[in-house]
Structures are given as structure tokens and as C-alpha cells.
Amino acid sequence: MTTFSGTALCLDRADINTDEIIPARYLTEIDKNVLGPHLMEDLDLAGFDPQKDLAGINVLVTRENFGCGSSREHAPWALEANGIRVVIAESFARIFYQNMFNCGMLAITLDTKQIDRLCNAAGPSPVHISVDVDAGEITATAGPDTWTIPFTLSGFEKALVKAGGWVEYADQNY
Amino acid sequence: MGKTIAEKIFDDHRVDQPFDGVTVLRLDRVFCHEITTPTAIQDLVARGKDRVFDPDKIKAVIDHVTPAKDAKTALQGKVLRDWARRHKITDFFDIGRNGVCHALFPEKGFVRPGFVIIMGDSHTCTHGAFGAFAAGVGTTDLEVGILKGVCAFKKPDTLKIEIFGHLQPGVFAKDVILEVIRRITVNGATNQVIEFCGPVVDAMSMESRMTLSNMAVEAGATSGICRPDAVTVEYLWPFIKDEYPDRDAALADFSRYLPDDDAVYAGQETIDVTDLVPLTTFGYKPDQVKPVSDMAGTRVDQVYIGSCTNGRIEDLWVAAQVVKGKKIAETIRAIVSPATADVFSKAMDDGLIKIFMDAGFCVTNPTCGACLGMSNGVLASGEVAAATTNRNFNGRMGKGGMVHLMSPATAAATALAGTIANSPLFAQQD
């Protein structure tokens, strides 16, 4: 069973781009972990403070076209360096989406209604999310409320998550 | 059922279909630069897989930060350089011979209609101008490409964008692609290939088609493909003349990749550009596009002419035509970066460099430089750039900076005016 779980943060904006996830000025880093402190430091979102708001977060919930822009895998790496291995969005840019699975991470597409519920649920305590990849089910908990959301991944995406990435899979098969 | 260009290329290159909807394709080219490749190299070394599938099909360049600006970027260059030597990569372009990847690789004749090309760079879609399926990928896909010469793609649907009418003087390919992105939005072609066609594209030079294809990714597209034709053959002829008895034979061969008349498209846009005016962006998204005249008078601190979108000799000619014999505004810093060593050399021979320097431009060596705020030409917070580049994201050319995307003609006119301005090449200026 492949599961991911943790505390979720809603970034309530569409078209969050790769420059906002990790600015190009840090692409001079060869070591992925050095990217960690710079995650989303240029994000254009009212009231957002990356240092404070991203602390302890494991799951991002966001809107349309997340990860548009550059092909840089530094974007998923910067997330991973901060303990974030799941992004749930209304839609993703192609390269970012593939990069997530290539790294053995999880990008899940949900409809607007489900995203609305996740974004609006956070009250005094944050939303906790648990993802069961095999069952194709997200369990969300906010205060006393718990609800489940089904999602679908293709066979390829599941295989990459299970294998922990694309390199070993490809080297074995091609 | 007929096929699109991408479908024909997929059929030609299919290695496997491991899962429903996923095709593993054989790669004709893997392009590399010093920003995204060193991490792939290091990971391959760490995994004990320091191999390359074919040193002739892998091409590498140091282009994003060149000359190196500090110890870190020097190390990135060194990792790529050492790897290229270790594996006898046939074509590796270091300082002095280098240039912006998507300008350099076509110029060296590395692209053919029907090719499948990947690179760890989102603007790899530029090479679609030649009728290739060329896509930007992340470092892991790049790593597998280097190691095995394959890449997995979900079969993309094709969006056909037909461009007809007549471009007015002073309106260019850059304005056309900004109009396309304005219409279909920044995710209008996500997981799709754009096929650009119609008489306006047919009449475009390869340089202009590259400008068009280059920004396909700004609408989310996997690739932006133009139909190979006599213009494509003519551009490639110096590189293929030993492969074909004559140009007609090359054209006949390339025609294999034309879409069938009954090809099935996921969508279609038809754009009449007869009334199109010069355009510029106004926000942090490439689909926030307005006529230049609506933005006239907007303060600009720096003008940048260059990049994989508009740093080719055709672009420099247009910009030089606007600035010839004039001086840039006192309040402006203007930078021109010829995209490759060859473009620089031609610009010298043609007298363009002198025109730019006499006007007050700073001329840099070929590099991606200012475009993504990594190297020379970074903005200070609160500063505004008018640039011929492809991306206006928040902080793109420097934290707190604003970038307005435009054609070389508009950028040159803006350098002279000191604020956003239409070029005198555009007849209907206000």
C-alpha cells in the first residue's frame, strides 16, 4: 500500500508558475536540498508568507494550471526538500505533472467543488490529508469533519509512484 | 482516419506502450545545457549508470550563465564539460562557440522534420518550427533520455491554429504568437500539440517560425509544430545536401510528415492577422496582452533584445533598422544579446553591432542572461523591462521586476522613446 499523509495548505490562486515555486536565480544549485529555504519566496499571493505558512506542510491544494512555465525539476525538488510530496490541484501544466511522478511524488487532479471544500475547510486547525494511492482515495480531516474523495491515476503514474521514479523503471525496461 | 504531424511522428518512433495512453518514443536528439543537465549527470553517476545512449545524438551547450559568474555556475559548466569529454559527445559548445540553445542547435543543422527531441528546457518546443516533435522535459526524463534514448509521452491531441490574412508592416511573428496566447490563454493548449499553419505561416522565414513555436509552451503546449516545406528545406540544405540528390527530393521526403487532409484535430482556431497591431504584455502572465498603443507611455528602465525567442539575425536586423542613426533615451539601459556566436559575427559583418553601440546599447556575448534573471542584466526590485523574451512571470528578470514582452521592433522603439512605444515600422501608429 502506497500512502502519503500530512498537513495541507491551500494556495488559492490559478497559474502558480515554476518561477514562483522556485526562482531561476537558485538554479545554480546542484544540490537539491539547498533549494529548500527558497520555496515560493516570490509567490504572488496576498497575505502569503512562505517562511511561516509552509512550515510543517506536507500537501499543497491549489487551483488551475499549477506549475506552468519552466521544465525545471527544481520545482518538485524544492517541494520535496520541504517535506511536500503531494500537490492537489484543479489542473497541472504538463511538464510539472510528469516531473512529480518521475520523482516518485504525487500530483492529483480534482474538480473545483472538491478543491473549494478543501480550501474552505481549514478553520482553527488545518486540514489533514491522507492519500491511499492503491485505493485511489483521499481522506481529509478538518476538526470534527472527515470525508473521502476518490481520484484516478493512470497505470503509468501508479507504476512510477510505486517504483519511486522513472529512471529505474526505464533502465529495466528499455 | 487521417493523422496529424504529431501522430505520424509518434507512429514512427514508438518503442513501447507500457500503459494505456502512454507511448515510449525513440529519441533522435537529446539536447543539454548546463543548468538542468549536471543534476541528471550527477544522479546517473550516483546510480552507477554513467553512460550515454549515443554520443552523436546528444548535443550540449553552456548557454544560461556564460561566462560563468561565480563558483557555482563555474561548477555547473565544469560538470557538463567533463561529462561531454568523458563520453566523447560529438557536438559540445563551450564559451566562444556557444549560443542560446534553441537558436544554436537549429543553426548547426541538428533538427529535421519528423525528429523527436527532448531537452531539460521548456522552450524546446522551438524546434517544432522544423516539423519536429520537440518537447521540454524535467531532469529525470532528461536522465532517461541520456541513458536509454527514450522518453514517455501521453499521446497529445493536436490544436490546429490556422493563420491567414496579411501582416501589416511593423507587425511580426512575435505579435502573432502573443495574439494566439491572448486568445487561447496560458493553459489553452495544455497536453496538446499546436500545429501552426495557414498562408501567414507558410510565408514566414524559419526564424519567424521559431519565434512562433518558441512560445507554444506559454499556452501550455507540449510542442508547437509548423509544417515542413520548401522554406524548411532551404534552411537545412547546407546540412542535408549530401543526403538528397536535390531540394525536391528532400521536400518529398519531408512531406511524409505533413498532416493528412482528414487528420482529426482536438480543436481549431482560425486567426485573421490583417488587422493585427503590435502587441505587448501588461501583467505577470503571457496571456495578459494588449496593443502597444494602449500601453504607450509606460515607464521602462531596461530594454532587452535577445533570447531564444528573438535573438536571431532577423530580429537584430529589424531592431537595428529602428535604432539606426538614433540614440536611446537617457533614462533607459538597453542591452542586445545576439543569440549565437554566428549571429554575433553576422551582425558585425552587417554593421548592426555598430548601429546598436552608436545608439547606446550594451552588446553582450550570446547567453540566456537577462531573460530569466540568472546572469547579466538582472533588474532591481521595482524596475520595468521591455524585452523580446518569452516569459513575464513575477520576478522573472529579477525579484520585484516587471517584464513586458514584445517584438524586437517595439523593444527598439521603446529604447529610443524611454517608454513603451510603437515602432515607426508600423504604419498605423498613433
Chai-1 contact restraints between the chains, C-beta under 6 A:
chainA,res_idxA,chainB,res_idxB,connection_type,confidence,min_distance_angstrom,max_distance_angstrom,comment,restraint_id
A,D15,B,V186,contact,1.0,0.0,6.0,A-B,restraint_1
A,D15,B,K285,contact,1.0,0.0,6.0,A-B,restraint_2
A,N17,B,F393,contact,1.0,0.0,6.0,A-B,restraint_3
A,D19,B,F393,contact,1.0,0.0,6.0,A-B,restraint_4
A,D19,B,R396,contact,1.0,0.0,6.0,A-B,restraint_5
A,P23,B,G395,contact,1.0,0.0,6.0,A-B,restraint_6
A,A24,B,L372,contact,1.0,0.0,6.0,A-B,restraint_7
A,A24,B,G373,contact,1.0,0.0,6.0,A-B,restraint_8
A,A24,B,M374,contact,1.0,0.0,6.0,A-B,restraint_9
A,R25,B,G373,contact,1.0,0.0,6.0,A-B,restraint_10
A,L27,B,I35,contact,1.0,0.0,6.0,A-B,restraint_11
A,T28,B,K72,contact,1.0,0.0,6.0,A-B,restraint_12
A,T28,B,T73,contact,1.0,0.0,6.0,A-B,restraint_13
A,I30,B,P38,contact,1.0,0.0,6.0,A-B,restraint_14
A,D42,B,N394,contact,1.0,0.0,6.0,A-B,restraint_15
A,D42,B,G395,contact,1.0,0.0,6.0,A-B,restraint_16
A,D44,B,N394,contact,1.0,0.0,6.0,A-B,restraint_17
A,N65,B,N187,contact,1.0,0.0,6.0,A-B,restraint_18
A,C68,B,V186,contact,1.0,0.0,6.0,A-B,restraint_19
A,S70,B,S122,contact,1.0,0.0,6.0,A-B,restraint_20
A,S71,B,G120,contact,1.0,0.0,6.0,A-B,restraint_21
A,S71,B,D121,contact,1.0,0.0,6.0,A-B,restraint_22
A,S71,B,S122,contact,1.0,0.0,6.0,A-B,restraint_23
A,S71,B,G136,contact,1.0,0.0,6.0,A-B,restraint_24
A,S71,B,V137,contact,1.0,0.0,6.0,A-B,restraint_25
A,S71,B,G138,contact,1.0,0.0,6.0,A-B,restraint_26
A,E73,B,G138,contact,1.0,0.0,6.0,A-B,restraint_27
A,E73,B,T139,contact,1.0,0.0,6.0,A-B,restraint_28
A,A93,B,G220,contact,1.0,0.0,6.0,A-B,restraint_29
A,R94,B,T190,contact,1.0,0.0,6.0,A-B,restraint_30
A,R94,B,N191,contact,1.0,0.0,6.0,A-B,restraint_31
A,R94,B,T222,contact,1.0,0.0,6.0,A-B,restraint_32
A,I95,B,G136,contact,1.0,0.0,6.0,A-B,restraint_33
A,N99,B,G138,contact,1.0,0.0,6.0,A-B,restraint_34
A,N102,B,G138,contact,1.0,0.0,6.0,A-B,restraint_35
A,N102,B,T140,contact,1.0,0.0,6.0,A-B,restraint_36
A,G155,B,F19,contact,1.0,0.0,6.0,A-B,restraint_37
A,F156,B,F19,contact,1.0,0.0,6.0,A-B,restraint_38
A,F156,B,V22,contact,1.0,0.0,6.0,A-B,restraint_39
A,W166,B,T140,contact,1.0,0.0,6.0,A-B,restraint_40
A,W166,B,V144,contact,1.0,0.0,6.0,A-B,restraint_41
A,V167,B,E143,contact,1.0,0.0,6.0,A-B,restraint_42
A,V167,B,V144,contact,1.0,0.0,6.0,A-B,restraint_43
A,A170,B,V144,contact,1.0,0.0,6.0,A-B,restraint_44
A,A170,B,K148,contact,1.0,0.0,6.0,A-B,restraint_45
A,Y174,B,K148,contact,1.0,0.0,6.0,A-B,restraint_46
A,Y174,B,V150,contact,1.0,0.0,6.0,A-B,restraint_47
